[in-house]
């Protein structure tokens, strides 16, 4: 072995023979050592300093002779182990040597034991040094982290078991306090509407299941005001124990300086809403681009009896009411949805949701939340109500002025009827029917079926409790004669009115079987319309295609809506049983939308339920909605049915779902749909 790899040892002996014996023994055993011979104790101090040995072996006739050697070791190199090499093993002498501080007693008469003890002590010494180095490194890292925390412009706190263990100066500055944050429950720093999402995010982060998501929260400042913030969460360590680090990124210094020098922003700007001119431009740009799916709806919100309120509290205080309503509206929307102030006491928002039922559920929840919300204005507790006017955007309609006029007229009608209600534009409903152009769409649909111009797209389903499950939700697109993609929202209504849904379903099922055979995903969720679910010939058709595709049936999970299942329990139960007999899986989507959702778990054999998207949207800030979803999830858990949450759009919602116990999520927060590539 190379000499530079030899382990440095000191052998203290009046003769050189033991040195040669130890050196020879260890080399034969494959352990290169470099033995330095010291004939007298007086040389030990210098040797310990110069050689930096990993082991000291003292050759002695009795244990008492080791006492001065051990005293020098204790003074100059307390970490170096000492072995006493004696002529023969003696229990009494060995016990005395151990009491003096030796690690063990060995003898040349037992070379195997001598070798084993030397190896053991060298390993212990190296481990001790590595541990010491790791501790030093951790101490240095902690010191560096302390410097970062103290000097960072980002506001940072560290949380252990729900308690703030450390807060940097920037966090104190954010909350406008000198001290007193450390030791508080972290929930006390945030408005109650934020608690559910924050608890879920903290728990997920502690278990290593929180990536670089941004959590939106309402900081509850020392003076009682609320400050909307965005923060990131990451695992950290505090005093040797794991913690969660919450970071509110700072804006650049020039932005902060400009904001400090600028006049107070208008209420809508303070609430994060766009100005009228910017909103109108953004609406025109958004409507000119195709919707990713579902429906669009332009909403106009008006505060009821605002003039009377202004007379009571004054113009300045009434703006505080306006700002608070603006905040509630902003919080009810998805991050990508547009919202701004139209002028006066009117707001406008462009909603992009799954269907019109989602729009209706959103409007009901928003109006209820505003009506229940108590505001403190000039030491007075106030509450207001609002009225919503809705204008559903027909496909390819880009007329901002006409849509706004319809929504504003609907809002005026609602106020005339007493306010605190939602009115949907009748023109939008009529246009939705007229724009269907059933005869034209029927021709296009039939041609697309004949020419195989439909395409599958897949949307990943993510697990909240483990690794990627390899599950996908299957969606369909039609390709027109110019090669452009046509969304289901444009042609499915016409297909339903003209008995073409079964044809489209069979194309989708056939393509899904082919995809399952070629790509072997863990699970594809495939929708069946009510017409297909009640079709007595579907199972025979499926059997034939299953044989020809050679797909494994367990890779497909057929899903029907809870509404369809509730309306046709015997047929859906028979379908689910037949599919599961063939090893397919079965699911209900829109779970929770009916009057007896939990009862469906006993009626229909199920593998999954998909929590209705209308319950998921707005979940993060609605405790009553959270309780309802929690009850649905608990009912499914007791029935041993797995749960998927639909239409998850932001990290806050994901955090609440994680805490509630939902197992899987899908939606644009997880991923946008991607086209499925089939071969052959």
Phi, psi and omega in degrees: 000146180300142183295329183293343178267359182291143181277129181285126177234154170244129175245115180263110186205144179289337178240163184272345186302314179300328179297312180296320182296315181294316180299315181295317181299314184288326178292319177298329180278359178089011180247104179288129178230153174243102186269124174258124183269128173240121180277344185218154182294331184297339180271355189292321183301310180297320182296319179299322181287322186273321188272330184054060187287158175262351180201142176239124178247121180252121178272118185218151177279327179225162179295327182299329180296339182280348185302308181296327178297316182291329178294318178296316178302314183298326182283321190253329183211069187296343181275351183278124179287149180239129171250141177255120180262114184245161181299326182208157179284131177221121186299320182293317178294322180296317180298320180294319180297319179295322179296327180286341178122003176289153179279329181189170175240132182228171179213148178291343179290342178238076186297325181296318179292321179301313179300314182297319181293319178298314179300317181300313184292325177295319179295318179296320180296315180296318179298319180296319179294318179297320178295319179296320179294320179296319178297319178296318178297318179296321179295319178295317179297319179297319178296318178296318179297319178301319179296318179297314181300317184287327185264346186293142171282342176288141175279123188227134167231156174243137188234130173235126177050040175082001182247138177286118180263341182200140177221131182275169182304325181295325178291318176300321179294320179301319182268001177057044176228156179276316178203192177097357180279319179299134181095349178278152166297133184299330181295335180292345182272357186228152177297150186301326181297342180271343192301315185298314180295320181293318178300315180296318180294319178298315181295317179296319180295319180299332180263011177073025183244026178237115180273205184278053179273149176262126181260129175270135183213162176249106179287132179263102187283170186298331181270007178091353179281162183248133180238113176293129179225165172236135183218159176249156179236142178210151176289141177217195180217138178224119181052044175080359180243148181294147177215173175246131180259123178257127185234125172256106184299142179274153171280157177304152185300323181292326177293318179296319180296318179295320180294323180291325182279340184284156175294163180303133183290158175295156185304319182293326178291318179299328181273001179085020179261154178281155172288164184304310184295320179292323179296314181297319177296317181294322178297315180298319180292318181293317181291338179283348178256144181297146176290145178289346181151162179078211183235155172248147180213130176268124183244135174244124181250129177237139176281127182288141171051042183291325180298318178295321178298318181297323178294329182281314187258346182095160185295318182295313181293329180295332176293330175296321176298316179302315181297321181292319177296320178300320179296316179297321178296313181301318182293336182280349187261159172286155184303328185269355180281143184275142177205142180195181180260128179278334186130153183063230180248033182245139172244159173225143179218143175256110180272144174228100187233177184291317180202178183292334175297323176297320179298316181297317180296319178299313183296320179298316182292320181296312181296322179294319181293319179297316182296327182276344187284128179257126181251143175260109182231120181052045179063019177244141176269118183236153170220151180228167172239163181225164177235140181247134169247128185243142174226105179293132184274115177295154179306135177066014177272120182244016185276091183298314184299315182294319180294318178296319179299318179296315182294320180293321177296321178296319178296320178298319178298318180297319179293321179297334180270007176116351177078184181055047181204170179244133176236129178259136182300127177293327180296321179296319178298316181296316180298322180300321179287317183294320184291349179296323180046060188310317184297320180292317182293322178302316179299315181295318182295313180298320179295319180295323177293317181294323185262009178055049181255031169257153180224144172271142166234150183239138176244120183298147173249125185258149177269140173264001187231008181179211183284172178303121184281351182066034182249146183220145172267129184266127177238164183236146174229148173255141178255124181280181186291343176267004179083011180269148182281134178245125183282153180302329181299342181269334186235344185293324179298316178295321178298320179294321181286345185238026172058041179248359182296322180297322179294316179294318178303316183292325175297315182297316180296316179299315179294325179292321176298318178298316179298317180297322180291323184278319189254344179051054173292161178294319181198130173250127176267117186243124181282143172239131177290166178300323181295316179291319181300332181260004182279114182294341181269358185293318183297316178298316178300318181295319179302315180297315182288330177295318179296317184287329182277335183061027177281153175276121187299330182293351179276356178243137173237112179279142182227141174232161180285152175299325179300315178295318181295318181293327181281338185221059185302312182299315181294317182291323177297317178296319179297312181299318180296317180296319180293317181290331174298330180269009177078007169288163174252164186221144184217155169254129171256163185069027183293130182104356182275343184264181182278335183227057184298315181298327179295333179294335180294332178273337186272321188245129176292122189227152171253325181223155163232143178251115181298130185304135182299332179292335176279331183283320180290126183086005184296321189300328184250017186232097182301323180295319178294321178299318180295321179295315179295322179300320179294321178295317180295319179295320178297319178293320180299316179296328179274003180060043178246131183282152186243139175233133176263129181270154170056049175277123189244351183205167184292326180298316179297317179301318181297318179294317180297322178299316181292323181293331179111012175295141186270325184224156177224153173218156181145179184290343174291327179284305179183152174280157179299145178236146183290141177271129179258119179251149180252141175083000000 
